[in-house]
Amino acid sequence: MLTAINPKLPMRDKSKTREFYINRLGFKEFGSADFDGYLMVEKDNIQIHFFEFKDLDPAENYGQVYIRVENIERLYQEMVISCPEGIHPSGKLEDKIWGQKEFSMLDPDNNLLTFGQAT
């Protein structure tokens, strides 16, 4: 039986990815081992994994994750304060016609994080 999903996204620089997710978005590092070229972070009930891809061109990266949340207004305000440059230019908090309230962010490697809550 399926119990969880942990997306794996590309990263060029582990230290920059770690800094963004931990210091800017409030995740914490998962696991006790520091694997070369691999990073795992978690926040609340989700984990995101990253694999090293030094030759990644961010303009050609289509990595995306959709994260369902509770209290999206509060989370959005926290992200605007902690990481305003990370909010996607077209990703401000808004109600979508498909019954979700959403906002989106881009990480340093152009991975798209979309946060959504049913309206």
MMTF fields as JSON, N, C-alpha, C and O atoms, coordinates in Angstrom:
{
  "mmtfVersion": "1.0.0",
  "mmtfProducer": "UNKNOWN",
  "numBonds": 475,
  "numAtoms": 476,
  "numGroups": 119,
  "numChains": 1,
  "numModels": 1,
  "chainsPerModel": [1],
  "groupsPerChain": [119],
  "chainIdList": ["A"],
  "bondAtomList": [4, 2, 8, 6, 12, 10, 16, 14, 20, 18, 24, 22, 28, 26, 32, 30, 36, 34, 40, 38, 44, 42, 48, 46, 52, 50, 56, 54, 60, 58, 64, 62, 68, 66, 72, 70, 76, 74, 80, 78, 84, 82, 88, 86, 92, 90, 96, 94, 100, 98, 104, 102, 108, 106, 112, 110, 116, 114, 120, 118, 124, 122, 128, 126, 132, 130, 136, 134, 140, 138, 144, 142, 148, 146, 152, 150, 156, 154, 160, 158, 164, 162, 168, 166, 172, 170, 176, 174, 180, 178, 184, 182, 188, 186, 192, 190, 196, 194, 200, 198, 204, 202, 208, 206, 212, 210, 216, 214, 220, 218, 224, 222, 228, 226, 232, 230, 236, 234, 240, 238, 244, 242, 248, 246, 252, 250, 256, 254, 260, 258, 264, 262, 268, 266, 272, 270, 276, 274, 280, 278, 284, 282, 288, 286, 292, 290, 296, 294, 300, 298, 304, 302, 308, 306, 312, 310, 316, 314, 320, 318, 324, 322, 328, 326, 332, 330, 336, 334, 340, 338, 344, 342, 348, 346, 352, 350, 356, 354, 360, 358, 364, 362, 368, 366, 372, 370, 376, 374, 380, 378, 384, 382, 388, 386, 392, 390, 396, 394, 400, 398, 404, 402, 408, 406, 412, 410, 416, 414, 420, 418, 424, 422, 428, 426, 432, 430, 436, 434, 440, 438, 444, 442, 448, 446, 452, 450, 456, 454, 460, 458, 464, 462, 468, 466, 472, 470],
  "bondOrderList": [1, 1, 1, 1, 1, 1, 1, 1, 1, 1, 1, 1, 1, 1, 1, 1, 1, 1, 1, 1, 1, 1, 1, 1, 1, 1, 1, 1, 1, 1, 1, 1, 1, 1, 1, 1, 1, 1, 1, 1, 1, 1, 1, 1, 1, 1, 1, 1, 1, 1, 1, 1, 1, 1, 1, 1, 1, 1, 1, 1, 1, 1, 1, 1, 1, 1, 1, 1, 1, 1, 1, 1, 1, 1, 1, 1, 1, 1, 1, 1, 1, 1, 1, 1, 1, 1, 1, 1, 1, 1, 1, 1, 1, 1, 1, 1, 1, 1, 1, 1, 1, 1, 1, 1, 1, 1, 1, 1, 1, 1, 1, 1, 1, 1, 1, 1, 1, 1],
  "groupList": [{"groupName": "MET", "atomNameList": ["N", "CA", "C", "O"], "elementList": ["N", "C", "C", "O"], "formalChargeList": [0, 0, 0, 0], "bondAtomList": [1, 0, 2, 1, 3, 2], "bondOrderList": [1, 1, 2], "singleLetterCode": "M", "chemCompType": "L-PEPTIDE LINKING"}, {"groupName": "LEU", "atomNameList": ["N", "CA", "C", "O"], "elementList": ["N", "C", "C", "O"], "formalChargeList": [0, 0, 0, 0], "bondAtomList": [1, 0, 2, 1, 3, 2], "bondOrderList": [1, 1, 2], "singleLetterCode": "L", "chemCompType": "L-PEPTIDE LINKING"}, {"groupName": "THR", "atomNameList": ["N", "CA", "C", "O"], "elementList": ["N", "C", "C", "O"], "formalChargeList": [0, 0, 0, 0], "bondAtomList": [1, 0, 2, 1, 3, 2], "bondOrderList": [1, 1, 2], "singleLetterCode": "T", "chemCompType": "L-PEPTIDE LINKING"}, {"groupName": "ALA", "atomNameList": ["N", "CA", "C", "O"], "elementList": ["N", "C", "C", "O"], "formalChargeList": [0, 0, 0, 0], "bondAtomList": [1, 0, 2, 1, 3, 2], "bondOrderList": [1, 1, 2], "singleLetterCode": "A", "chemCompType": "L-PEPTIDE LINKING"}, {"groupName": "ILE", "atomNameList": ["N", "CA", "C", "O"], "elementList": ["N", "C", "C", "O"], "formalChargeList": [0, 0, 0, 0], "bondAtomList": [1, 0, 2, 1, 3, 2], "bondOrderList": [1, 1, 2], "singleLetterCode": "I", "chemCompType": "L-PEPTIDE LINKING"}, {"groupName": "ASN", "atomNameList": ["N", "CA", "C", "O"], "elementList": ["N", "C", "C", "O"], "formalChargeList": [0, 0, 0, 0], "bondAtomList": [1, 0, 2, 1, 3, 2], "bondOrderList": [1, 1, 2], "singleLetterCode": "N", "chemCompType": "L-PEPTIDE LINKING"}, {"groupName": "PRO", "atomNameList": ["N", "CA", "C", "O"], "elementList": ["N", "C", "C", "O"], "formalChargeList": [0, 0, 0, 0], "bondAtomList": [1, 0, 2, 1, 3, 2], "bondOrderList": [1, 1, 2], "singleLetterCode": "P", "chemCompType": "L-PEPTIDE LINKING"}, {"groupName": "LYS", "atomNameList": ["N", "CA", "C", "O"], "elementList": ["N", "C", "C", "O"], "formalChargeList": [0, 0, 0, 0], "bondAtomList": [1, 0, 2, 1, 3, 2], "bondOrderList": [1, 1, 2], "singleLetterCode": "K", "chemCompType": "L-PEPTIDE LINKING"}, {"groupName": "ARG", "atomNameList": ["N", "CA", "C", "O"], "elementList": ["N", "C", "C", "O"], "formalChargeList": [0, 0, 0, 0], "bondAtomList": [1, 0, 2, 1, 3, 2], "bondOrderList": [1, 1, 2], "singleLetterCode": "R", "chemCompType": "L-PEPTIDE LINKING"}, {"groupName": "ASP", "atomNameList": ["N", "CA", "C", "O"], "elementList": ["N", "C", "C", "O"], "formalChargeList": [0, 0, 0, 0], "bondAtomList": [1, 0, 2, 1, 3, 2], "bondOrderList": [1, 1, 2], "singleLetterCode": "D", "chemCompType": "L-PEPTIDE LINKING"}, {"groupName": "SER", "atomNameList": ["N", "CA", "C", "O"], "elementList": ["N", "C", "C", "O"], "formalChargeList": [0, 0, 0, 0], "bondAtomList": [1, 0, 2, 1, 3, 2], "bondOrderList": [1, 1, 2], "singleLetterCode": "S", "chemCompType": "L-PEPTIDE LINKING"}, {"groupName": "GLU", "atomNameList": ["N", "CA", "C", "O"], "elementList": ["N", "C", "C", "O"], "formalChargeList": [0, 0, 0, 0], "bondAtomList": [1, 0, 2, 1, 3, 2], "bondOrderList": [1, 1, 2], "singleLetterCode": "E", "chemCompType": "L-PEPTIDE LINKING"}, {"groupName": "PHE", "atomNameList": ["N", "CA", "C", "O"], "elementList": ["N", "C", "C", "O"], "formalChargeList": [0, 0, 0, 0], "bondAtomList": [1, 0, 2, 1, 3, 2], "bondOrderList": [1, 1, 2], "singleLetterCode": "F", "chemCompType": "L-PEPTIDE LINKING"}, {"groupName": "TYR", "atomNameList": ["N", "CA", "C", "O"], "elementList": ["N", "C", "C", "O"], "formalChargeList": [0, 0, 0, 0], "bondAtomList": [1, 0, 2, 1, 3, 2], "bondOrderList": [1, 1, 2], "singleLetterCode": "Y", "chemCompType": "L-PEPTIDE LINKING"}, {"groupName": "GLY", "atomNameList": ["N", "CA", "C", "O"], "elementList": ["N", "C", "C", "O"], "formalChargeList": [0, 0, 0, 0], "bondAtomList": [1, 0, 2, 1, 3, 2], "bondOrderList": [1, 1, 2], "singleLetterCode": "G", "chemCompType": "PEPTIDE LINKING"}, {"groupName": "VAL", "atomNameList": ["N", "CA", "C", "O"], "elementList": ["N", "C", "C", "O"], "formalChargeList": [0, 0, 0, 0], "bondAtomList": [1, 0, 2, 1, 3, 2], "bondOrderList": [1, 1, 2], "singleLetterCode": "V", "chemCompType": "L-PEPTIDE LINKING"}, {"groupName": "GLN", "atomNameList": ["N", "CA", "C", "O"], "elementList": ["N", "C", "C", "O"], "formalChargeList": [0, 0, 0, 0], "bondAtomList": [1, 0, 2, 1, 3, 2], "bondOrderList": [1, 1, 2], "singleLetterCode": "Q", "chemCompType": "L-PEPTIDE LINKING"}, {"groupName": "HIS", "atomNameList": ["N", "CA", "C", "O"], "elementList": ["N", "C", "C", "O"], "formalChargeList": [0, 0, 0, 0], "bondAtomList": [1, 0, 2, 1, 3, 2], "bondOrderList": [1, 1, 2], "singleLetterCode": "H", "chemCompType": "L-PEPTIDE LINKING"}, {"groupName": "CYS", "atomNameList": ["N", "CA", "C", "O"], "elementList": ["N", "C", "C", "O"], "formalChargeList": [0, 0, 0, 0], "bondAtomList": [1, 0, 2, 1, 3, 2], "bondOrderList": [1, 1, 2], "singleLetterCode": "C", "chemCompType": "L-PEPTIDE LINKING"}, {"groupName": "TRP", "atomNameList": ["N", "CA", "C", "O"], "elementList": ["N", "C", "C", "O"], "formalChargeList": [0, 0, 0, 0], "bondAtomList": [1, 0, 2, 1, 3, 2], "bondOrderList": [1, 1, 2], "singleLetterCode": "W", "chemCompType": "L-PEPTIDE LINKING"}],
  "groupTypeList": [0, 1, 2, 3, 4, 5, 6, 7, 1, 6, 0, 8, 9, 7, 10, 7, 2, 8, 11, 12, 13, 4, 5, 8, 1, 14, 12, 7, 11, 12, 14, 10, 3, 9, 12, 9, 14, 13, 1, 0, 15, 11, 7, 9, 5, 4, 16, 4, 17, 12, 12, 11, 12, 7, 9, 1, 9, 6, 3, 11, 5, 13, 14, 16, 15, 13, 4, 8, 15, 11, 5, 4, 11, 8, 1, 13, 16, 11, 0, 15, 4, 10, 18, 6, 11, 14, 4, 17, 6, 10, 14, 7, 1, 11, 9, 7, 4, 19, 14, 16, 7, 11, 12, 10, 0, 1, 9, 6, 9, 5, 5, 1, 1, 2, 12, 14, 16, 3, 2],
  "groupIdList": [1, 2, 3, 4, 5, 6, 7, 8, 9, 10, 11, 12, 13, 14, 15, 16, 17, 18, 19, 20, 21, 22, 23, 24, 25, 26, 27, 28, 29, 30, 31, 32, 33, 34, 35, 36, 37, 38, 39, 40, 41, 42, 43, 44, 45, 46, 47, 48, 49, 50, 51, 52, 53, 54, 55, 56, 57, 58, 59, 60, 61, 62, 63, 64, 65, 66, 67, 68, 69, 70, 71, 72, 73, 74, 75, 76, 77, 78, 79, 80, 81, 82, 83, 84, 85, 86, 87, 88, 89, 90, 91, 92, 93, 94, 95, 96, 97, 98, 99, 100, 101, 102, 103, 104, 105, 106, 107, 108, 109, 110, 111, 112, 113, 114, 115, 116, 117, 118, 119],
  "secStructList": [7, 7, 7, 7, 7, 7, 7, 3, 3, 3, 3, 1, 7, 2, 2, 2, 2, 2, 0, 0, 0, 0, 0, 0, 6, 7, 7, 3, 3, 7, 1, 1, 7, 7, 7, 6, 6, 3, 3, 3, 3, 3, 3, 6, 6, 3, 3, 3, 3, 3, 3, 3, 7, 6, 6, 7, 7, 4, 4, 4, 7, 7, 7, 3, 3, 3, 3, 3, 7, 1, 1, 2, 2, 2, 2, 2, 2, 2, 2, 2, 2, 2, 7, 4, 4, 4, 5, 7, 6, 6, 7, 7, 1, 3, 3, 7, 6, 6, 1, 3, 3, 3, 3, 3, 3, 3, 7, 6, 6, 7, 7, 3, 3, 3, 3, 3, 3, 3, 7],
  "xCoordList": [0.837, 0.0, 0.875, 1.928, 0.437, 1.177, 0.952, -0.17, 2.007, 1.867, 2.384, 1.97, 3.268, 3.815, 4.498, 4.778, 4.759, 5.542, 6.573, 6.261, 7.786, 8.872, 9.511, 10.376, 9.094, 9.63, 11.137, 11.677, 11.801, 13.233, 13.428, 13.003, 14.074, 14.287, 15.782, 16.589, 16.157, 17.569, 18.065, 17.313, 19.354, 20.001, 21.416, 22.067, 21.875, 23.24, 24.228, 25.357, 23.807, 24.711, 23.998, 23.045, 24.47, 23.818, 23.75, 22.728, 24.8, 24.801, 23.766, 23.114, 23.603, 22.594, 21.185, 20.289, 20.99, 19.673, 19.345, 18.231, 20.301, 20.109, 19.767, 18.826, 20.514, 20.273, 18.872, 18.175, 18.455, 17.137, 16.026, 15.149, 16.054, 14.955, 14.962, 13.9, 16.133, 16.2, 16.092, 15.26, 16.918, 16.952, 15.865, 15.468, 15.373, 14.379, 12.962, 12.026, 12.802, 11.449, 11.078, 9.932, 12.019, 11.695, 11.679, 11.122, 12.278, 12.414, 13.56, 14.315, 13.694, 14.858, 15.424, 14.714, 16.71, 17.343, 16.858, 16.719, 16.604, 16.093, 17.223, 18.028, 17.278, 18.29, 19.539, 19.777, 20.319, 21.533, 22.804, 23.865, 22.715, 23.894, 23.889, 22.836, 25.076, 25.232, 25.799, 27.016, 24.909, 25.326, 25.842, 25.242, 26.944, 27.512, 26.535, 26.092, 26.205, 25.344, 23.871, 23.117, 23.444, 22.045, 21.622, 22.397, 20.402, 19.883, 18.426, 17.668, 18.037, 16.643, 16.215, 16.899, 15.081, 14.534, 13.089, 12.421, 12.622, 11.237, 10.661, 11.374, 9.355, 8.597, 7.22, 6.565, 6.783, 5.497, 5.437, 6.204, 4.542, 4.364, 4.919, 4.573, 5.773, 6.299, 7.825, 8.485, 8.354, 9.788, 9.999, 9.201, 11.087, 11.54, 12.989, 13.782, 13.337, 14.702, 15.302, 14.588, 16.611, 17.328, 18.536, 19.232, 18.775, 19.956, 20.816, 20.302, 22.114, 23.039, 23.014, 23.087, 22.909, 22.939, 23.671, 23.051, 24.992, 25.819, 25.653, 25.818, 25.332, 25.191, 23.77, 23.467, 22.918, 21.529, 21.483, 22.137, 20.718, 20.437, 19.074, 18.053, 19.042, 17.757, 16.67, 15.487, 17.066, 16.075, 15.421, 14.362, 16.046, 15.495, 15.031, 14.799, 14.898, 14.455, 12.94, 12.383, 12.29, 10.834, 10.399, 9.276, 11.298, 10.942, 9.807, 9.843, 8.79, 7.621, 7.086, 7.131, 6.582, 5.935, 4.685, 4.719, 3.578, 2.347, 2.187, 2.146, 2.097, 2.039, 0.706, 0.421, -0.094, -1.371, -1.099, -0.295, -1.777, -1.524, -2.824, -3.906, -2.688, -3.762, -3.341, -2.148, -4.295, -4.053, -3.086, -2.037, -3.463, -2.593, -2.324, -1.251, -3.28, -3.05, -1.886, -1.037, -1.845, -0.749, 0.582, 1.59, 0.583, 1.811, 2.305, 3.502, 1.417, 1.808, 2.452, 3.498, 1.842, 2.412, 3.792, 4.694, 3.966, 5.279, 6.308, 7.437, 5.928, 6.857, 7.172, 8.305, 6.198, 6.436, 7.458, 8.279, 7.412, 8.36, 9.726, 10.747, 9.759, 11.04, 11.747, 12.969, 10.999, 11.61, 10.817, 10.308, 10.703, 9.87, 10.355, 9.541, 11.665, 12.188, 11.873, 11.993, 11.471, 11.142, 9.738, 9.447, 8.857, 7.495, 7.555, 8.143, 6.949, 6.943, 6.263, 5.245, 6.805, 6.197, 4.711, 3.955, 4.291, 2.879, 2.221, 1.167, 2.833, 2.367, 1.853, 1.92, 1.343, 0.788, -0.425, -1.058, -0.744, -1.884, -3.179, -3.504, -3.916, -5.204, -6.088, -5.614, -7.392, -8.354, -8.339, -8.379, -8.282, -8.264, -9.644, -10.413, -9.956, -11.288, -11.519, -12.662, -10.459, -10.608, -10.806, -10.664, -11.136, -11.511, -10.358, -10.504, -9.225, -8.066, -7.635, -7.796, -7.09, -6.38, -4.917, -4.497, -4.12, -2.744, -1.782, -2.168, -0.501, 0.605, 1.789, 1.841, 2.754, 3.905, 5.21, 5.269, 6.25, 7.595, 8.582, 8.321, 9.72, 10.829, 12.026, 12.356, 12.679, 13.891, 15.1, 14.929, 16.299, 17.469, 17.742, 18.455, 17.193, 17.405, 16.184, 16.114, 15.234, 14.022, 13.032, 12.156, 13.157, 12.121, 10.895, 11.004, 9.738, 8.502, 7.803, 7.508, 7.539, 6.792, 5.442, 5.376, 4.378, 3.038, 2.355, 2.308, 1.831, 1.135, -0.345, -0.732, -1.176, -2.605, -3.473, -3.111, -4.633, -5.628, -7.001, -7.303, -7.825, -9.185, -9.963, -9.84, -10.784, -11.596, -12.996, -13.831],
  "yCoordList": [-1.196, 0.0, 1.25, 1.281, 2.266, 3.526, 4.307, 4.369, 4.897, 5.639, 7.065, 7.892, 7.385, 8.735, 8.904, 7.93, 10.14, 10.442, 11.503, 12.485, 11.289, 12.222, 12.621, 11.909, 13.75, 14.15, 14.381, 14.786, 14.113, 14.349, 15.417, 15.259, 16.505, 17.63, 17.85, 17.498, 18.427, 18.693, 19.923, 20.86, 19.892, 21.05, 21.165, 20.159, 22.395, 22.614, 22.693, 22.218, 23.295, 23.577, 23.218, 23.884, 22.169, 21.667, 22.722, 22.829, 23.495, 24.491, 25.588, 26.054, 26.007, 27.027, 26.472, 27.163, 25.228, 24.607, 24.446, 24.75, 23.974, 23.815, 25.164, 25.256, 26.189, 27.514, 28.01, 28.532, 27.854, 28.329, 27.618, 28.267, 26.307, 25.555, 25.627, 25.695, 25.613, 25.614, 27.031, 27.287, 27.946, 29.294, 30.214, 31.147, 29.978, 30.871, 30.327, 31.075, 29.007, 28.439, 27.678, 27.253, 27.499, 26.878, 25.366, 24.769, 24.729, 23.274, 22.91, 23.784, 21.647, 21.159, 19.969, 19.287, 19.738, 18.627, 17.318, 17.187, 16.355, 15.054, 14.042, 14.05, 13.173, 12.113, 12.543, 13.73, 11.566, 11.847, 11.799, 12.214, 11.3, 11.202, 12.34, 12.753, 12.836, 13.887, 13.252, 13.164, 12.808, 12.126, 13.121, 14.174, 12.786, 13.621, 13.711, 12.687, 14.923, 15.102, 14.812, 14.689, 14.699, 14.391, 15.14, 15.254, 15.644, 16.395, 16.02, 15.882, 15.854, 15.59, 16.634, 16.847, 17.285, 18.258, 17.891, 17.214, 18.355, 18.095, 19.29, 20.082, 19.392, 20.406, 19.827, 19.364, 19.856, 19.28, 17.828, 16.992, 17.52, 16.134, 15.833, 14.81, 16.704, 16.437, 16.394, 16.991, 15.681, 15.638, 15.963, 15.588, 16.664, 16.872, 16.427, 16.784, 15.651, 15.188, 15.92, 16.309, 16.1, 16.777, 15.954, 15.392, 15.891, 15.218, 16.239, 17.162, 16.063, 17.001, 16.871, 15.773, 18.018, 18.108, 19.412, 20.431, 19.358, 20.561, 21.275, 22.493, 20.549, 21.16, 21.623, 21.989, 21.615, 22.047, 23.502, 24.368, 23.757, 25.116, 25.484, 24.945, 26.393, 26.719, 27.144, 26.902, 27.775, 28.197, 27.004, 27.142, 25.845, 24.64, 23.616, 22.455, 24.035, 23.128, 23.219, 24.298, 22.072, 22.031, 21.245, 20.743, 21.134, 20.46, 21.194, 22.415, 20.431, 21.038, 20.126, 18.902, 20.739, 20.008, 20.788, 22.012, 20.066, 20.671, 20.211, 19.012, 21.17, 20.862, 21.349, 22.547, 20.444, 20.816, 21.293, 20.705, 22.356, 22.993, 23.339, 23.299, 23.673, 24.265, 25.685, 25.967, 26.573, 27.972, 28.63, 29.149, 28.593, 29.09, 30.586, 31.047, 31.349, 32.789, 33.065, 33.909, 32.355, 32.534, 32.094, 32.786, 30.936, 30.453, 31.452, 31.735, 31.98, 32.955, 34.179, 34.643, 34.7, 35.871, 35.558, 36.393, 34.369, 33.964, 33.932, 34.388, 33.397, 33.297, 34.665, 34.909, 35.552, 36.908, 37.619, 38.389, 37.37, 37.995, 37.324, 38.009, 35.988, 35.275, 35.151, 35.002, 35.212, 34.975, 35.665, 34.991, 36.997, 37.678, 37.474, 37.431, 37.348, 37.158, 35.768, 35.533, 34.842, 33.492, 33.349, 32.377, 34.312, 34.232, 34.364, 35.308, 33.421, 33.431, 34.711, 35.111, 35.362, 36.608, 36.464, 37.43, 35.278, 35.044, 34.171, 33.583, 34.082, 33.133, 33.716, 33.062, 34.925, 35.521, 34.717, 34.026, 34.807, 34.078, 34.512, 35.698, 33.519, 33.835, 32.597, 31.461, 32.857, 31.784, 31.37, 32.211, 30.062, 29.52, 28.983, 28.608, 28.944, 28.498, 27.024, 26.569, 26.262, 24.834, 24.551, 23.409, 25.594, 25.39, 25.32, 24.777, 25.86, 25.908, 27.355, 28.173, 27.665, 28.919, 28.535, 27.614, 29.234, 28.821, 30.005, 31.142, 29.686, 30.571, 29.701, 28.521, 30.302, 29.541, 30.263, 31.49, 29.461, 29.968, 29.253, 28.149, 29.9, 29.297, 29.201, 30.159, 28.038, 27.899, 28.334, 28.705, 28.299, 28.791, 28.072, 28.606, 26.884, 26.135, 26.166, 25.418, 27.023, 27.198, 26.046, 25.876, 25.251, 24.268, 25.044, 25.942, 24.699, 25.394, 24.681, 23.489, 25.42, 24.907, 25.601, 26.817, 24.864, 25.444, 24.932, 23.728, 25.855, 25.54, 25.772, 26.805, 24.816, 24.944, 24.435, 23.513, 25.069, 24.682, 24.766, 25.719, 23.754, 23.772, 24.927, 25.257, 25.553, 26.7, 26.245, 27.056],
  "zCoordList": [0.0, 0.0, 0.0, 0.637, -0.709, -0.766, 0.525, 1.028, 1.056, 2.313, 2.247, 3.059, 1.32, 1.23, -0.112, -0.811, -0.459, -1.653, -1.283, -0.609, -1.729, -1.448, -2.773, -3.282, -3.334, -4.63, -4.565, -3.536, -5.69, -5.829, -6.89, -8.035, -6.498, -7.393, -7.61, -6.749, -8.748, -8.999, -8.247, -7.981, -7.913, -7.287, -7.859, -8.142, -8.023, -8.499, -7.354, -7.471, -6.239, -5.128, -3.823, -3.416, -3.187, -1.97, -0.874, -0.196, -0.686, 0.388, 0.118, 1.052, -1.14, -1.463, -1.311, -0.826, -1.723, -1.566, -0.086, 0.342, 0.686, 2.131, 2.771, 3.559, 2.44, 3.016, 2.675, 3.545, 1.431, 1.006, 1.761, 2.332, 1.769, 2.381, 3.901, 4.52, 4.506, 5.969, 6.531, 7.401, 6.048, 6.623, 6.098, 6.796, 4.887, 4.308, 4.418, 4.699, 4.194, 4.175, 5.443, 5.59, 6.353, 7.636, 7.655, 8.577, 6.658, 6.684, 7.612, 8.039, 7.923, 8.654, 7.892, 7.153, 8.089, 7.396, 7.988, 9.204, 7.122, 7.531, 7.47, 6.539, 8.469, 8.486, 9.227, 9.45, 9.598, 10.373, 9.534, 10.0, 8.31, 7.451, 6.437, 5.95, 6.128, 5.128, 3.87, 3.705, 2.977, 1.767, 0.738, 0.526, 0.109, -0.933, -2.104, -2.626, -2.512, -3.667, -3.444, -4.409, -2.185, -1.9, -0.637, 0.313, -0.632, 0.5, 0.71, -0.25, 1.967, 2.321, 3.348, 4.349, 3.093, 4.035, 4.339, 3.557, 5.5, 5.879, 6.61, 7.225, 6.521, 7.262, 7.492, 6.559, 8.737, 9.114, 8.628, 9.104, 7.693, 7.257, 5.871, 5.28, 5.343, 3.997, 3.997, 4.847, 3.034, 2.766, 1.293, 0.435, 1.025, -0.344, -0.393, 0.479, -1.402, -1.597, -2.795, -3.719, -2.767, -3.844, -4.244, -3.398, -5.541, -6.058, -6.794, -7.427, -6.702, -7.328, -8.851, -9.404, -9.505, -10.967, -11.286, -11.588, -11.214, -11.349, -12.683, -12.748, -13.745, -15.065, -15.359, -16.495, -14.386, -14.575, -15.036, -14.454, -16.067, -16.508, -15.911, -16.339, -14.926, -14.288, -15.271, -15.032, -16.374, -17.367, -18.058, -18.671, -17.962, -18.581, -17.55, -17.889, -16.309, -15.256, -15.108, -14.905, -15.213, -15.084, -13.851, -13.798, -12.843, -11.601, -10.906, -10.751, -10.484, -9.846, -8.756, -8.871, -7.706, -6.614, -6.215, -6.091, -6.015, -5.501, -4.061, -3.787, -3.139, -1.71, -1.153, -1.18, -0.657, -0.038, 1.391, 2.115, 1.774, 3.068, 3.776, 3.191, 5.026, 5.819, 6.15, 6.268, 6.3, 6.653, 5.661, 6.041, 4.406, 3.336, 3.44, 3.051, 3.958, 4.093, 5.034, 4.747, 6.155, 7.119, 6.515, 6.655, 5.841, 5.219, 4.174, 4.111, 3.372, 2.351, 2.999, 2.544, 4.046, 4.723, 5.295, 5.222, 5.862, 6.372, 5.247, 5.427, 4.092, 2.965, 2.375, 1.959, 2.332, 1.829, 2.712, 2.214, 4.006, 4.934, 4.859, 4.784, 4.88, 4.958, 3.616, 3.575, 2.518, 1.209, 0.095, -0.8, 0.137, -0.862, -2.296, -3.219, -2.495, -3.847, -4.392, -5.595, -3.515, -3.952, -4.514, -5.212, -4.218, -4.744, -6.268, -6.795, -6.957, -8.43, -8.912, -8.347, -9.948, -10.448, -10.797, -10.684, -11.215, -11.53, -10.469, -10.715, -9.293, -8.294, -7.002, -5.961, -7.041, -5.824, -5.359, -6.158, -4.086, -3.514, -4.185, -4.237, -4.7, -5.313, -5.378, -5.334, -5.485, -5.67, -7.132, -8.03, -7.358, -8.718, -9.072, -8.187, -10.356, -10.781, -10.501, -10.529, -10.232, -9.954, -8.463, -8.024, -7.679, -6.287, -5.306, -4.211, -5.682, -4.794, -4.619, -5.524, -3.455, -3.235, -3.283, -2.583, -4.109, -4.352, -4.408, -4.68, -4.138, -4.481, -4.848, -4.501, -5.563, -6.034, -5.729, -5.657, -5.555, -5.297, -6.208, -6.685, -6.442, -7.17, -6.24, -5.541, -6.234, -5.429, -6.267, -7.429, -5.717, -6.45, -7.775, -8.625, -7.962, -9.199, -10.112, -11.088, -9.797, -10.585, -10.437, -11.285, -9.373, -9.064, -8.598, -7.764, -9.135, -8.799, -7.65, -7.736, -6.574, -5.421, -5.425, -5.242, -5.628, -5.581, -4.326, -4.075, -3.546, -2.294, -2.538, -3.084, -2.137, -2.387, -1.252, -0.521, -1.128, -0.128, -0.787, -1.506, -0.531, -1.073, -0.499, 0.68, -1.366, -0.909, -0.582, -0.181]
}
